[in-house]
Amino acid sequence: DAHPSNHAAIQSLVHAMRLGPNVPAPCCVPSETKPLTLLYFDENNSLVLKNYPNMIVEKCACR
């Protein structure tokens, strides 16, 4: 479920109605991520297994 926060809902209304000239539209941001595991050869031709945290977005939310 992608339900915007109350803040994002109000921000969207204020932006759409142009009530605040400096209020941007809410945007979608990652709310849940998981690591990306890569298997590769390094510069010495050695096999390397490495985890990169927060690389795959699982869920988004309006903020």
Secondary structure, DSSP 8 states (H G I E B T S, - for coil): -----HHHHHHHHHHHTT--TT-----EEEEEEEEEEEEEE-TTS-EEEEEEEEEEEEEEEE-
